[in-house]
Amino acid sequence: MSKKLATFDRILLGLLGIILIALGVWPILINFNVEFAEYLAEWVDHDTWRTLGDNNWWVWVLAGASALLLIIGLWLIVVNLRHRRFNNVESAASNEQGAISASMNAIATAVAKDLDSLDGVERVDRLVAYDRARPTLQYTVVANPDTPLERLTDAVETNERDFREAFPNADLDTSYKLHFTKVKPMKDLAE
């Protein structure tokens, strides 16, 4: 997700939240006879809203608005769920004589396999993509709840140190998310 998209999402969510809060508070204020809320309610022409569906053009406006909102909704979903991926990262040792690049996808796969080989780790997911306009290697480690956290953090620190020693000038961020699966009931452990 880019910074612009994150900002747009926050503004859109903020506006939607303010509108929904206002629409929720308005009837409450009318119930308590707040003068301002009652004044706003007088501006609503209930007869016009009631007969709106009787107009010939209403079906077309409703269909057009529905289609437009469907397209905007699908666009928002796609734009927020897709990852902007990258693969090759140029080395700082590159110069005018030639460029040296490394495939981060292959390196991330190797790191994920190394983490996956730990006792108690059930799976490791990896993602090589931009996060907030920064190239990022993201790892999600899912482990058994009996696995000591210290074992996982030691492995993550070792992998991070090894990665930074192998690529000292790589302008990349790394993110490690450690998750534990649910604790099983005692009857399941007896089996």
N, C-alpha and C positions, 0 to 999 in steps of 0.2 A: 504494500500500500504506500502510495506516495504522500508527501506532506500536503500537497494540494488537495488530494482526495480525502485525506483525514480531516483537513480543515473544512472542506465542503460537507462532509458527513456530520461534523459537529455542528456546523451552522444549521444544516437542514434538520437535524435532530432537535436542536435548541428551539428553532422556530415552531416545529411541530409540537414540541412539549409545551411551549408557551400558549399556542392556540388551543390545545386540548385542555390545559389547566384553566384558561379563560372560559372555555365553553362549559367546563365542569363547575366552575365557581359561580358563573352567571345565574343559573337557576337557584342556587343556594342563596345568593344575595337577594334575588327577587322574593324568595320565601320569607326572608327577614325584613322585607319592605325597605331595602336600601334604595334611596331615591335615584341614584345614578343608574343602577341596574334596571329599575322600572322605566326610567326615561329611555334607555336603549331598547327595551322591549316594546315601547310604543312605536318605535320606528319600523318594527317588523310588521309588514302587511300580511296578515295570515290568509286573507282571501286570495291574494295574488299567489301565494305559495300553494294553496289548496287547489287552485284551478290551473296550475302550471302544466300538469300532465294532459290537460284537455287540448292544448295547442298542437297543431300539426308539426311544427318544427321541433317540439320537445324530444321526440324519439331520435331525431338526427343529432341534436346537441348532446343527448345522453350517450348515444353510440360513439360520437366523436370524442367526447371527454373520456369515455371508458377506454377506447383504443389508445388515446394519448397517454393516459395514466398507466395502462398496461405496458406500453413501450418504455415509459420512463421507469416504471418499477423493475422491469426485466433488465434494463440498462444498469440500474443501481445494483442489482444483485450480481450481474456479471462483472461489473467493474470492481466491486468489493471482494469478490471471491477469487478472481484470477491473480496469479502470482507473476510478477515480472521477473523472469528467470535470467540468469547469466551463466556462463560456463568458463570461458578462458579469462585468466587474469594475467596481465603483463607483469613481468618481473622488473624490479628496479635495476637489475643488471643489464637490461636492454639498452642498446645504444644505436648510433647511426650505422653500425656494421651489421646489425641484425636484432631481431626482437625475440625475446624468450618469453614464452607464456606457459602457464600450467592449467590443466583442466581441473577446476575446482569440483566438478561433479564426481570425478574419479577419486579425488582426495577425500571428499565428504563421504563417499561410499566406503573407503578404507577405514576412516575414523569410525563410521557407524558399525562396521563389522568388528572392529576392535572393541568397541563398547558392548556390542551384542554378545561377545564371547565371555563376558563376566558372569560369574555364578549369580543366579537370581534375576538376571535381566531377561525379560520375556521378548522384547523387541525394541528396535531403535529405528525411528523414522528420521529422515533427513530431508532438508529442503535448501536448495541453493538459489536464492532469489533476493531481490531488492526489498528492503524494509525501511520505509521512511527515507527513500532516496539513497540508502546506504547498501552496498553489497554485503549480504549476510549469509553465513552458514548457520543453519538452524538445526538443532538435534533435539528430538524428543525421546527420552529414555523411559520406557515403561518397565517397571521392575516389580517383582514379588514383594509383598509387604514385609516379609521376613528378612529381606536384604538390608544389611546395615547401610544407613545413609552415608556414613564415613567411607565405605568402600566405593560407593558411586561418586562422591565428591572427589576422592583421591584419583579415581580413574579419569574424571573430567579434567581435573587440574593437570594431570600428566599428559593427557591428549592435547590440551590447550598449550601447554609448555612446549611439547614436541612440535606442534603445528607452527608456533611462533618462531621456534629455532630453525625450522625448515624454510619458512617464508618470513624472514624478519621484517621486510619492508612491505608486506602485503597490506594494502589498504582495505581490509575486510573486517567486519564485525562477526563475532561468533556468539551464538545463543544456545545454551543448554537448558532444556526443561526436563526436570526429573519428576516423573509421576509414579505413583504406586497403585497397583490394582487393589480391588476391594479385599478386605480381610474375609476369609472363608469361615463359615460357621464350624463349630467344633465337630459336628457329626460328619462333615465333609473331610475333616482332617483324619478321622479314624479309618477311613477307607483306604 
